[in-house]
Amino acid sequence: MKRKSAVSVWLAVLAVAGCAAQAADRAGMASAIDSLFALHSIAQTEISPDGKQVAWVEMLGGEGTAIRVAPADGSGQTVRLSAAASGHDCAEGRIAWSPDSKHLAFLSDAESAGQAQLYMTDIADSKSRALTHLKGSLDAPQWSPDGKGIAFLFIENAPRAAGPLGPMTAETGVIKDAVFEQRLTVVDVAGGDSRQISPADMYVYEYDWSPDNKTFALLSAKGAGDANWYVAQLFTLPAAGGDMKAIYKPKLQIGVPHWSPDGKNIAFISGIMSDEGLNGGDIFVVPASGGVARNVTPKIPSSPASLEWLAPDRILFTQVIDGENGVATLDLTSGKVTPLWQGPEVISRSWGVFTGISLSSDGMSTAVVRQSFTHPPEVWAGPIGQWKQITRVNDSLKPNWGEVKSLHWVNGDMKVQGWLMYPKQYDPAKRYPMVVSVHGGPGFTNMPNWPTSFYDQSILSTLGYFVLYPNPRGSFGAGEAFTAGNVKDFGYGDFKDILAGVDQVVKALPVDNDRVGITGWSYGGYMTMWAVTQTQRFHAAVAGAGLANLQSYYGQNDIDEWMMPFFGATVYDDPAVYAKSSPMTFIKSVKTPTLIVVGERDGECPMPQSREFWHALKTLNVPTEFVVYANEGHGIGDPAHVRDIIQRMVGWFDQYLVDQAGENPHRAGDGS
């Protein structure tokens, strides 16, 4: 019933929205979209412990992926490794080097499509063998320091992929809590025997082996995995199995636990984070035996996101800083932070990590995926800041958008950074429309990455718009106080930060103040819904997976624990703090034409939130359209749906920011 209803809404809107879709069918539109889909994504890269080889996971067309290995110095031949028969593409990834650099462990569904197993390959002869024959979800393999075992995370008989981004399981009949715990599992490399060692009632999110192979550090919590990452604690667990020992109960979220080389301490990142895997905060160190956790980066003006130990008293970390990425070291004795590299680009390592670095055993060599607004993602390897390019899979791609500049502005006592993308064929003598693109999170940041196909606004630059990407309070990149700046204040200080950025751009550049729009996905979708209830400044809006009513949202979403740090109480204990920041509280103020799009089975920002907002606008006679994408979660996966969203977004902004002011004088037959 639920699915039929959602699809009916989608089909009805498809018919109603014909004009908008036709408006988007402009010269250059199809080729601009095709160029976004032409990107070859690189999902993960890892340097071998000896620093001599680099492996990476390259996304192929469709659902396939390829694991490749090459010399880290850029010389020699690239070899593809796979568990599948020659010429057969399958889903393979989650690579992990053995300590001796002679083997690579990875996950592959070569045996049965959709069911990954753990494999290992001998690098010398490229032969692979399966280590597991399990049913369920496997993830995050990691070799023991002695090379005799491989640990991984396993959800037995999992009904869907782990994590809240994918489509939620459809609910019908008598609804009960169905908890599938992700457990730490270890397989013996020689014999192939595997055993689940963490308790059956605990969900394990992340882990790390101790240097002596005897103990694990775990981030874990009881109950449903999607929601309870936000209340996960740090534990230790004997590698032989047994009782978990609580080491640290954080006030906020924690991530990336790493054991010190001498086995005495565990470091991790803790801060106010809104999404699992997207880490940002301060670095903490706690004794492995338990005790007081010490913040070793207090008041640092950035957001550390990943870390590696270089020595018992020295940590290497990556960070988001002023909208850019950086790498630095921290001396634990003196507290001194030494920057090693910073640039207007993104360096990453693996899935779910928006900045990170892969480090060799001696700390001298690294591997990263580098990308920026001007250079598409490729694998690079070498000493930090002296990387050599390893891959050239995206050599044919060129920017299809205009110049991008980092901007700074002030709102009260807040200094705010953002990125401004100019129209592709910019002429300062002409006037242009502009769209504000608000990032998700709020614990995230707009960074200088090569645009992807999903909910991309660079195409607006291609078609003659300015695009402003603000990083208001609540974002990573300016220290933990800035990231916590919207606690109990959603839609107020953060929204004023955005408006101040719009004011600065309109004042300094030829942007038509009567042709400014706003859009975003997730938190950006919420901020779009909020914006149109607070001001008529924006003349068109597109809300992707937004939140209309935070009071009803609390009981609808699959990750309700994320709200406690931001709102201070449950909705049942303090409904007023949720109402204060709910767009529906101010719904009768809306005049702005608003397109609303969402996935049918979104667990993070459920479809009824979007429907509630659409219903209100429709009732109030505000121009609106509502599109629900069948069988999609918070992230839209079907390429046809992704294309449709792009076309509708452009069509909507064209209709209300361009067409009503006359034919866009900036758009010519070449798509400029």
N, C-alpha and C positions, 0 to 999 in steps of 0.2 A: 504493500500500500504506500509506504513511504517513498520507495523508488519510483513507482508509477506517478505519484504526485509531482515529484521533483522534475522528472523528465517532461511531464506535461507543461510545467511552467516554462522550461527551456524551449520546447517546441513552439509554444505560444509566442514567446518573446522573439524567436527567430523570425516569425512572420511579421510581427509589429515593427521590428528593428530594421526592416529592409532598407529604409532610407539612409540610416547611419552606415550600414555596411556598404551601400553603394557610394556614399560620400567618401569612404576610405579607399575606394578603388581609384587611386590617382596614379598619374604617371610616375614610375619609379618605385611604387609601393611594393609590388611583387618581388622585384629584384632586391630591394632593401631587406625584406623579410627573409628571402632565400639566403642572403649573406649572413644573417644571424644564425641560421640553421647549418651553415657550412662549417661552423667552428668544430674542430676536433678537441673535445675536452680531455684533459689529463687528470684523472681522478686521484692518483696517488703516486708518490715517488719516494724511494728509499735508497740511501747510500749503503753499500756493504760495510760491515764493521772494519774491514781493513782499508777502506777508502778507495779501493781500486775499481769497483764496479757500481753502476747505478741501475736500478730497476724501476720501472714505472708501469702504470695501468692506463691504457689509452682507450677511450670510448670509440667504438666503431659505429657504423650506421645501424639503426634499429636498436636491438637489445644487447648486441654483442660487445665484448671488451677484449682487449689484447694485453698480455703481459710481455714486456720487452726488457732486455738487459743489454747494456753496452758498457765499454770501458769509461770510467769516470773522467779520463783526461781528454775525451772527445775523439780519440783515435780508435781504429779497429771497427769490427763489424757489429751491427745490432742483431741480436738473436731473439726470436719469439719463443716463449715458453708456454706450454699449454698441456692440460690433461686430456684434451680432445684429440680425435683423429685429425690428420692433416687436412687443412682446408675447411674444417668445421668450426664455426664461430659459436661461442657460448658465453655465459656470464662468468667472468673470472676476475679476481681481485683480492683485496685485503692481504697484500704481500708482506712477508716478514723474513728477514735474512737470518740464517743460523749464525751463531757466534763465530764460527770458523770461516764464514763467508763462502762455504762450499755448497750450501743448499738454500733453496728458497721455499718457504711454505706459503700457501695461498688457498683461497676458497674457489671452487669451481662447481658448476652444475653440469659438467660434461656427461656424467652418468645418467642424470635424470633432470630434464629441464625444470627449473624453478626450485630444485632441491640442491643446495650447495653442500659439498663435502670438503673436508680438509685434505689437501694434497701436499706432497713435497717433491721437489725436483732437484736432481743432481746437476749442478751448473756445468760440470765437465762434459756430460753426455746428453743433457736436456731430457733425460728420461724421468717421467713422473710416476708416482704411485699414491694410491688413496690410503689415507690413515684412518678415516672414519667411514661408517655406513649408518648414519643417524637420520632420524626424521624430525625435522624442526628447523629452527633458525640458528645458524652459526655465525659468529662474528669475532673480530679483533684477535687473531692468533698472535702469540708472542712466545718465542723460544725461551727456555730456561737458560740461565747463564752457562751451565755446563753442557748444553746442547742435547741433553738426553730426553727432554720432554718438550711438548708444545702445549701451552694453555690457550683456551679460547672461551668465549661466552656462548652459551647454548640455551635455547628455549625449546624444550621438548614438545613436539606436537603443536608448535605455534600456529595459530589460525591465520596469521598475517605477518608481514615483516615488522620487526621491532621498530618502535618510535612513533611519535604522533603526527608525522608529516604525511604518511600514506593514508589511503582511504580507510576509515573505520569499518569494522565488521558490522554489517546490517543487523539491527536489533528487531526481533519480532517475538511474539509469544510472551511468556513470563520472563521478565528481565531480572537477571541475577548478576552479581559481581562474578566475573570469570577472570581469575588471575592466573597468568602464565608467567612463572618466575624465570628470569634469565640467570642461569647458574654458571659459576666458574667450573670449567671442565679441563682436565689434563689428559693428554694422550701420550703414551710411551712411544717414542720414535722407533725403537728397535722392534718391539713386539706388537704395536698397534692397539694395545688395550687402552680404553678410555674410561675415566671415572669422573662423576660429578662430585666436587669436593665441598662446595659451599652449601649451606643449609637450604632445604627445600622451600622454606617460607621467606627467603630473602632474595631480592632482586639485585643483581650486581651490575653496575653501570660501567665502571672502569677498574683497572687493576694494574699492578706492577710486581714483578718478581723481586725478591730480595737478592743481593749479590751472592749470598751463600746457597741459593736455591731452596732454602728451607721454609720460607714464609712469603705470603702475599700481602700487599697493601690493597685494600678494596674500598671503593665507594659503593655503598649499599643501603637499601632500605626495605622494609616490609611493605607488601601490598602491590598494587598495580604499578607497572613500570613507568607508564607515560607521565603520571602525575607526581610520583614520589621521588623523582630525581631532585626535586626542589627541597626535600627534607632528608636527603641522603647524608650518611655519616661516614667517617673514616674508620675502618676496621683493619685489623691484621688477622690472618688465617694461616695455620700451618699447612704447608704444601701436601702433607700426608692426610689432610682432612682433620676435622675436629671442631672445637668451639671457636667462634669469632670473638675477638676482643675489641671492644670499642676504644678507639684512640682519641677521637675528637668529634664533638658534636658542634657543628658550626652554627653561627647565627644566620648566615646567608648561604648561598649555593657554593659548592666546591667542585673542582675539576682537576684533571691531569696529575694524579698522585705519582711521585717518583721517589724511589729510594736512593739515599746518598751512597756513594761508592764504598764507604766504610760500614754501611749498614746501620748507622746510629740514628739517622734522621729520615723523615719523609717530608718532602716539599710538595706544595699544591697551590693552586690559585683559588682564592675565595673572593666573592663579591656579589653584588646584586645583579643576577643574570636572569634573563627571561626565556632563554632557549637552551636546552641540553646540547652540549657540544660547542656552543658559541661562547667561549670563555673570555672573561675580562674582569679584572679586579686587582687585588694585591697578592703578592707572593707571601705565603706563610711557611714556616718550618716548625715541625713538632717532633719531639723524640719518638723513636719507633716503639719504645716501651710504654709510651703514654706520658701525658703531662701537659704543660701549657704550650699552646701554639703561639708562635711569635710572628707578628707582621714585620717582614724584613724589607718592605718597600712602602712604608707609610708616607702618604702625601706625594707619591710619585706622580708627575703630571702626564701620565699615559695610562694605558690599560694593558698590562702584561696578559698574554693569551696562551703561551705555551712555554715550557721550560725543560732544560736538560742539565744534569749535574756535570761539571767539568772536573771538580775535585771536592773533597769533603767540606771545603770552605768557599766554593765558588760555583755559581749558577749562571748558565747562559739562558737568556729568554728572548722571545719575540714579543713585540708589542704593537698596539695601535696607538699612534701618536700624531695628533693634529691632522687627522684624516689620512695619514700615511702609515706605512709599515716600517718597523725598525727592529734591529737586533742589538742587544746589549749584554754585558756581564754584570753580575752582582757579587761583590766581595762581602761575605757574611760577617767577617771580623770587623771591618770598618764601616760597612753599610754603603760603600761607594758604588755607584752605578757608572759603568763606562760604556758609552755608546760605541758600537762597532760599525753600524751601517744604518742609514735611513734613506728612504726614497719615495717618490710619488708613484708607487706601484704596490702590488700585492705579491707576497711570497707565501706559499702554502705548501702543505705536505700531504694531506689526505682528506678523505671524505669528512664533511662536517666541521672541518677546522679552517677558519678563514684566514689564519696566519699561523705559520709554523715552519719548522726546519728539521731536516733529517741529518743526524750527526754521526760521523765515524767514531770508532772506539777511542781514538787518541784526540778527538776534538778538533782535528786539523782540516778535515774535509767535510763538505756538506752537499746535500742535494735539495733543490727547491723547484717548485713550479712558479715561474715568474710571469707576471702579466701586468699590463697597464692600459690606460686609455689609448695608447699609441702602438702597443705591441701585444699581440695575442699570446695566450699561454703556451709556454714551452718548458721543457726540463733543462735545468742548468745545474752544473756541479763544480765544486772547487772550494777553496777557502772563502770565508764569508766576505762578500763584496768584490771578490775576484773570480766570480763564476764564469765558466765557459759553457756555451750553448751546446746541448747534447741532441735535442730533437729539432726538427724543422717541419713538423706536421701541419703548421698553419702559415707557412711562408707565403701562400697565395693570397692571404687575407690582408686587406688594407682598411683603415678606418673609414667608415661610411658616414661619419658624423663630423661636427665641427671641433674647433679647438676647445680644450677644457682647462679652466683655471681654478686654482684654490682661492677662496675668498674668506675673509674674516669680517665679522661685524660685532657690535656690542648691543646687548639688551640689558639695561640696568647694570648689575654687577657681573653679568655673564658675558664672557668672550666666546663667540660661536664661530665654528668653521663650517664651510660647505664647499661644494664644487659647482661651478657654472659651466654648462656646455653651450657653446655658441651655435647658431645655425650653421649648417655646412657651408653654404655660400653667403657668408656674412658681409653685409654692406652697411657701414655705420650711417649712411645717409637715409636708410630705410627704417621703418618701424616694424616690430615683430611681436607676435604673441609669445607667451611664456607659460610653461607648465611646471609646477612644483612637484617633485617626486620625493615623498616621505618614505624613509626606509622602515622595514619591519623591526621587531624587537619588543620593547624599545631598546633593550640591551644589544645593540648592533651599531653599525655605522655605514654610511655611504663611503665607499673606498674607490680608489682609482683602478678598477678592474676593467678588463675587456668585456663589453656588454654581451650578455647571453640572450637566448631566445625567450626565456620565461619572464614575463611581465617587464619587458624592456622599454625604456623611454628614449633611448638614443635614436630610435627611428623618428622621433619627433624633430630632433635636430636635422636629420637627413631631409625632412620635409618642410623645414623653414621655421622652426621654433627655437627659442631659448629653453633650456631645461635646467632648473635649479635643484640641486641635491643637498639639502641642508642636514647638518648634524646637530640638532638641538639638544638641550639638557636631557639626560636619559641615555645619550649615546656613549659609546666607548671612545676613548682617544684623548681625554683631558683629565684623567684622574677619577678616583672613586667618588669624590664629593659631587663632581659634575654628573656622573652616571646615576647617582642617587637623587639628582635634583628634581625629579618629577614624582617622588614618593608622596602619596596622598595628594597629588597635584596634577594628575593626568589632564591634559587639555588646557592648562593654564599657562604656567611658565614656559613649557615646551612649545606651545602654540604661539605664544608671543615671540619666542626666539625665531620661529619660522617667519612670522609676519615682518619682523625687523629685517630679516634677510631679503624678503621680497621688496620692502621699502628701499633698501640700499641699491638693489639691482635696477629697479625702476627709475631711481633718481640718477644713476650713473650711466645707464645704457639706453639705447633706443627700444625699450620695451613699452608696448601700449598697455597702460594701466587698466584699460577697459577690456583687455583680452588676456587675462591671467587665469589659468586653471590650476587644479590640484588633483593629485592622485597618489595611490600607495596601496600596498598589500599588507594584510595582517595588521600590525600596529599602524602602518601607513594607511590601511583601509579605515581603521578606527579614526585616525587623525583627519582623514578626508571627510568622514561622516560628521565628526566634531566641527570641522572648519565651516561647513555650510550651515550649521546651526548657530554659529557665533558671529558671522559676518557675511555681507554680500560682496565682499572684496573679490571673491572668485566667481567667474562667470560660467564655469563648467567644472564638473567633478566626475571622477571615475573611482569608485570605491571597490577595491578588491579584497574579499574575505575580511570585511570590516566587523566592528562591534558596535551595535546600536544601543543596547541596554545592558549595562554591566550588572544590574541586579538579576535579570533573568539569565544572563550569560553565565553567572557563577554556577548555576545548576545544570547548564547545558553542555559545557565543554568537558574535554577529557583530561585536562591538566590544571584543575582548579587550584592546586597548591601554589602555582606561580603567583597568584594574586595576593597571598598573605604578606610577603615582604613589601609589596607596593601599596597596599591599602590598609595594612596594620591589623585587620580583623576579618572574620568571615562576613559575608553579606547578611547573615542572620543576626550577628552581633552588632554590626554598624552599617545598616542599609544606607544611611545618609551619605557616607563617604563614597559609596558606589553611585548613588543617584547624582551627586555633585558633578561627576565626570561622565555621565551618560548622555550621549547625543539625544536620546528620546526625551530627556527632561526639557529640552529646548526646541523640540521638533517643529513647533508652530512658527519658528523664525525662518525656516528654510524657504528660499526662493530660487536657489541655484539648480539648474538642470543637472541631474545626477544619474549616471549609469552605474549599476551595481552588478558585480560578477562574483561567483563563488563556486567551490566544488560541492557536489551533492553530499559527500560523506566526510566533510571536513570536521576533524575532532578538536582542532585548536580554536578555530573561529567558526562555529557551526552555522550551517545554512539558515536556520530560523532567525539568526541575528540579522542577516541581510534581508530576509523576507520581511521582517518587522519594519525595517527602515523603508523598504520599497512600498509596503502597504500604506505607511503613513504619508509618504510623498504623493502617492497616487490619490489618496483621500483628500490631500490638501491641494490637489491640482498643480503640483510641481512637475515639470517635465522629467520623466524617469523611465528607465528600462531595467529589467531584471533578468539576468541570464544565469542558469544553474547548469553546471557541467557534470554530466552523468558519470557516476562511479569514480569521481576524483576526490582526493583528500585536500589537505592544506597546500600541498605542492601539486601543480597541474602537470600530469605526465604525458597525456596523449598529445602528440604534435599537432593534430588537427585542432584540438581545443586551444593550444597555445597560440596557433596562428589566428584563430577566431578572436581570441581576446585582444591580440595586437590590432587586428583590423577594426574591431569595435571601438577600442580606445581611441585610435587615430580618427576614426569616423566621428566619434562623439565630440572630440575637441575641434575637429574641422567644422562641424556643424555649428557649434556655439562660439568658437573663438575666431573663425576664419570666414565661413560662408555668410554669416549674418552681417559681417563688416565688408562684404564684397569679396570677389575672388582673390585668393592669396597672391599678392604681387611677387612673392619670393619663390613661388613654385613654378618651375619651367618644365619642359618636356623631358629633361634629363633627370628629373627627380630632385632637383636642388630646391 
